[in-house]
């Protein structure tokens, strides 16, 4: 009888240990995981950036432009430069991001063959940004753009 | 009455006394003796020193890592500088960094050999399954070290290799984009990526490594060393000193080689990370080269095979190997299938690594490189990029305009000898040239650079373009690189409210509703032009440089500095280390001004003369 009571008491204490340390673990693990993984839920925010005066963008050509903005990264705001390509046909502008759809390198524009080529794994895009050779799975991203006061502006995130 | 000393007590040396004192409190002597005296299987020789050697190099990495952490600062505006400082200014800092850098490669080599030895001798078989599995986990942790350590110098290679690395994580189905953002600490590689990678590299992975290594060693001792597949007759020798002596000799040799590399082969530090650079080709370290090359072969839409499926299957197969090869025999003749597959994978990795290391740039394969595909010209292209030539010259819209545009240099009919002479002593063939001599590169490099320069604008050559254009223009038009509209763009925030009513049509596909932002604000946010002008005046820049007719003439006139198409990164790097961008420049470094003032000053310089 005494043995049974002792066994029952120990079983209960074992449950107490498991429960108490389990809760302690959760108290630590939940805020730790949430804080560490919070950036995974970062939302895309767009801002408008001035690209160039329209007079600086030659008609019938694709022009490489380096745009600059301020990129907030948590506590730190860095000056950032980003390459975009502006294809102009009269008053119609198509703006391509330079980010390769494969693994994120900056593609380069080669006017001699009217193609974009990625320096990393050899992805090739035609002048319309369509992926035509190599590993890229998607065309180059086209960026939203508009014109204001004779200046081409582009939305970047 | 004088105490009578026990003669036996007198004989007890101080050392024995201390040992006994410790033994009474710790009680570890039996444990230590048991481990040191453990009899080794007959036939255990030099191949069985690899594990111990790996442990030694890991300890060396930990020690050098701690030393580097004393100086390193994990922020984008200090990481590169702190690594540069360690390398250039800290006494023996370059050697410590060299040991840590090359130590990573040594660990991969030793680890690879250790795994291969265990694999070919069937050391993972019962009862050592868990010993093997823990070893595979250690291998994963070591690759994690290599990946996270890559970013820390914050140079071009670090930045772009990490961009590719985190994108690889992003290709994972369902959770990929969240995983990529969690790794990046946001939407792109930046400040939060650096702190994350640093924390993982110096806190998380070392803790895991220590725990797993302790478990691995415990398991090795618990089941004893597997030894050769066949049990041999003979006298078994104790671990200490017989095997430990071999371990010590191998460790001495390996650490000696490592130290030699650290002392005599300087670890490269590329230019500071530049997210706007589109010509840098981020080839990974040799141990990731096979994956890099494999990814090139996968057609559109199949990249997941290279990023996840093949590495994942190989990793999982290694982890579960004890259950994939369940036969009791450790003899190679009984394990032909497993050893055949393993050998095929090893050969494939070796071939891919070789192909990756000898591959030419993708653009070169299309004949539009800056150079054609001859190996010498390729080498010249690398030298062109490394030697800061683009600080003065432009090729296909990339680079500065201080010197002549070289896009079509090869069409000018200059001989190779002329180019070599020009690089050795520019004024000798181009009177009045202000270009510095590149004689210090040495004759072989000068020849490669001359070959590259002479190939510019010339199509074809040693390797015809893989995808030759049907009608290439006679003289390729360089892609114009223009600077963003600068602070001279007058519109106020209110004057640039979102409106496209009067604008020409603009094709758009990007989603979302961007927040309106002024031209002036977006540009001024890089740095402050007025503050930069103040820094210019206070720092005595005008002693050497002229702006609008005021100032010295010792250095270049900066009145139209903003029209040269130089990026902010270029200006910042030039102010920090003028020689890195303008070889031969005698301008002093202005690093001491600090990040804020440097940014302001760079912004001011790029605003000069711009319309």
Boltz contact constraints between the chains, C-beta under 6 A:
constraints:
  - contact:
      token1: [A, 37]
      token2: [B, 182]
      max_distance: 6.0
  - contact:
      token1: [A, 39]
      token2: [B, 181]
      max_distance: 6.0
  - contact:
      token1: [A, 39]
      token2: [B, 182]
      max_distance: 6.0
  - contact:
      token1: [A, 39]
      token2: [B, 185]
      max_distance: 6.0
  - contact:
      token1: [A, 39]
      token2: [B, 186]
      max_distance: 6.0
  - contact:
      token1: [A, 40]
      token2: [B, 178]
      max_distance: 6.0
  - contact:
      token1: [A, 40]
      token2: [B, 181]
      max_distance: 6.0
  - contact:
      token1: [A, 40]
      token2: [B, 182]
      max_distance: 6.0
  - contact:
      token1: [A, 42]
      token2: [B, 181]
      max_distance: 6.0
  - contact:
      token1: [A, 42]
      token2: [B, 186]
      max_distance: 6.0
  - contact:
      token1: [A, 42]
      token2: [B, 187]
      max_distance: 6.0
  - contact:
      token1: [A, 46]
      token2: [B, 512]
      max_distance: 6.0
  - contact:
      token1: [A, 46]
      token2: [B, 514]
      max_distance: 6.0
  - contact:
      token1: [A, 47]
      token2: [B, 514]
      max_distance: 6.0
  - contact:
      token1: [A, 47]
      token2: [B, 515]
      max_distance: 6.0
  - contact:
      token1: [A, 47]
      token2: [B, 517]
      max_distance: 6.0
  - contact:
      token1: [A, 48]
      token2: [B, 514]
      max_distance: 6.0
  - contact:
      token1: [A, 48]
      token2: [B, 516]
      max_distance: 6.0
  - contact:
      token1: [A, 48]
      token2: [B, 517]
      max_distance: 6.0
  - contact:
      token1: [A, 49]
      token2: [B, 522]
      max_distance: 6.0
  - contact:
      token1: [A, 50]
      token2: [B, 485]
      max_distance: 6.0
  - contact:
      token1: [A, 50]
      token2: [B, 489]
      max_distance: 6.0
  - contact:
      token1: [A, 50]
      token2: [B, 519]
      max_distance: 6.0
  - contact:
      token1: [A, 52]
      token2: [B, 482]
      max_distance: 6.0
  - contact:
      token1: [A, 52]
      token2: [B, 485]
      max_distance: 6.0
  - contact:
      token1: [A, 53]
      token2: [B, 485]
      max_distance: 6.0
  - contact:
      token1: [A, 56]
      token2: [B, 482]
      max_distance: 6.0
  - contact:
      token1: [A, 63]
      token2: [B, 480]
      max_distance: 6.0
  - contact:
      token1: [A, 64]
      token2: [B, 397]
      max_distance: 6.0
  - contact:
      token1: [A, 64]
      token2: [B, 479]
      max_distance: 6.0
  - contact:
      token1: [A, 64]
      token2: [B, 481]
      max_distance: 6.0
  - contact:
      token1: [A, 65]
      token2: [B, 482]
      max_distance: 6.0
  - contact:
      token1: [A, 66]
      token2: [B, 276]
      max_distance: 6.0
  - contact:
      token1: [A, 66]
      token2: [B, 567]
      max_distance: 6.0
  - contact:
      token1: [A, 67]
      token2: [B, 484]
      max_distance: 6.0
  - contact:
      token1: [A, 68]
      token2: [B, 484]
      max_distance: 6.0
  - contact:
      token1: [A, 68]
      token2: [B, 526]
      max_distance: 6.0
  - contact:
      token1: [A, 69]
      token2: [B, 522]
      max_distance: 6.0
  - contact:
      token1: [A, 70]
      token2: [B, 525]
      max_distance: 6.0
  - contact:
      token1: [A, 73]
      token2: [B, 186]
      max_distance: 6.0
  - contact:
      token1: [A, 73]
      token2: [B, 190]
      max_distance: 6.0
  - contact:
      token1: [A, 73]
      token2: [B, 191]
      max_distance: 6.0
  - contact:
      token1: [A, 73]
      token2: [B, 192]
      max_distance: 6.0
  - contact:
      token1: [A, 74]
      token2: [B, 192]
      max_distance: 6.0
  - contact:
      token1: [A, 76]
      token2: [B, 191]
      max_distance: 6.0
  - contact:
      token1: [A, 78]
      token2: [B, 76]
      max_distance: 6.0
  - contact:
      token1: [A, 79]
      token2: [B, 526]
      max_distance: 6.0
  - contact:
      token1: [A, 79]
      token2: [B, 568]
      max_distance: 6.0
  - contact:
      token1: [A, 79]
      token2: [B, 599]
      max_distance: 6.0
  - contact:
      token1: [A, 81]
      token2: [B, 276]
      max_distance: 6.0
  - contact:
      token1: [A, 81]
      token2: [B, 567]
      max_distance: 6.0
  - contact:
      token1: [A, 81]
      token2: [B, 568]
      max_distance: 6.0
  - contact:
      token1: [A, 83]
      token2: [B, 276]
      max_distance: 6.0
  - contact:
      token1: [A, 83]
      token2: [B, 278]
      max_distance: 6.0
  - contact:
      token1: [A, 91]
      token2: [B, 504]
      max_distance: 6.0
  - contact:
      token1: [A, 92]
      token2: [B, 505]
      max_distance: 6.0
  - contact:
      token1: [A, 93]
      token2: [B, 506]
      max_distance: 6.0
  - contact:
      token1: [A, 94]
      token2: [B, 507]
      max_distance: 6.0
  - contact:
      token1: [A, 98]
      token2: [B, 278]
      max_distance: 6.0
  - contact:
      token1: [A, 103]
      token2: [B, 164]
      max_distance: 6.0
  - contact:
      token1: [A, 103]
      token2: [B, 167]
      max_distance: 6.0
  - contact:
      token1: [A, 104]
      token2: [B, 163]
      max_distance: 6.0
  - contact:
      token1: [A, 104]
      token2: [B, 167]
      max_distance: 6.0
  - contact:
      token1: [A, 106]
      token2: [B, 278]
      max_distance: 6.0
  - contact:
      token1: [A, 108]
      token2: [B, 278]
      max_distance: 6.0
  - contact:
      token1: [A, 109]
      token2: [B, 479]
      max_distance: 6.0
  - contact:
      token1: [A, 110]
      token2: [B, 368]
      max_distance: 6.0
  - contact:
      token1: [A, 111]
      token2: [B, 476]
      max_distance: 6.0
  - contact:
      token1: [A, 111]
      token2: [B, 477]
      max_distance: 6.0
  - contact:
      token1: [A, 111]
      token2: [B, 479]
      max_distance: 6.0
  - contact:
      token1: [A, 112]
      token2: [B, 368]
      max_distance: 6.0
  - contact:
      token1: [A, 112]
      token2: [B, 472]
      max_distance: 6.0
  - contact:
      token1: [A, 112]
      token2: [B, 476]
      max_distance: 6.0
  - contact:
      token1: [A, 113]
      token2: [B, 368]
      max_distance: 6.0
  - contact:
      token1: [A, 113]
      token2: [B, 469]
      max_distance: 6.0
  - contact:
      token1: [A, 117]
      token2: [B, 362]
      max_distance: 6.0
  - contact:
      token1: [A, 117]
      token2: [B, 363]
      max_distance: 6.0
  - contact:
      token1: [A, 119]
      token2: [B, 281]
      max_distance: 6.0
  - contact:
      token1: [A, 121]
      token2: [B, 295]
      max_distance: 6.0
  - contact:
      token1: [A, 121]
      token2: [B, 296]
      max_distance: 6.0
  - contact:
      token1: [A, 122]
      token2: [B, 296]
      max_distance: 6.0
  - contact:
      token1: [A, 122]
      token2: [B, 362]
      max_distance: 6.0
  - contact:
      token1: [A, 131]
      token2: [B, 300]
      max_distance: 6.0
  - contact:
      token1: [A, 135]
      token2: [B, 298]
      max_distance: 6.0
  - contact:
      token1: [A, 135]
      token2: [B, 303]
      max_distance: 6.0
  - contact:
      token1: [A, 136]
      token2: [B, 300]
      max_distance: 6.0
  - contact:
      token1: [A, 137]
      token2: [B, 300]
      max_distance: 6.0
  - contact:
      token1: [A, 137]
      token2: [B, 301]
      max_distance: 6.0
  - contact:
      token1: [A, 142]
      token2: [B, 509]
      max_distance: 6.0
  - contact:
      token1: [A, 143]
      token2: [B, 510]
      max_distance: 6.0
  - contact:
      token1: [A, 144]
      token2: [B, 508]
      max_distance: 6.0
  - contact:
      token1: [A, 144]
      token2: [B, 510]
      max_distance: 6.0
  - contact:
      token1: [A, 145]
      token2: [B, 506]
      max_distance: 6.0
  - contact:
      token1: [A, 146]
      token2: [B, 500]
      max_distance: 6.0
  - contact:
      token1: [A, 146]
      token2: [B, 503]
      max_distance: 6.0
  - contact:
      token1: [A, 146]
      token2: [B, 506]
      max_distance: 6.0
  - contact:
      token1: [A, 147]
      token2: [B, 503]
      max_distance: 6.0
  - contact:
      token1: [A, 147]
      token2: [B, 504]
      max_distance: 6.0
  - contact:
      token1: [A, 148]
      token2: [B, 496]
      max_distance: 6.0
  - contact:
      token1: [A, 149]
      token2: [B, 491]
      max_distance: 6.0
  - contact:
      token1: [A, 151]
      token2: [B, 485]
      max_distance: 6.0
  - contact:
      token1: [A, 155]
      token2: [B, 510]
      max_distance: 6.0
  - contact:
      token1: [A, 155]
      token2: [B, 514]
      max_distance: 6.0
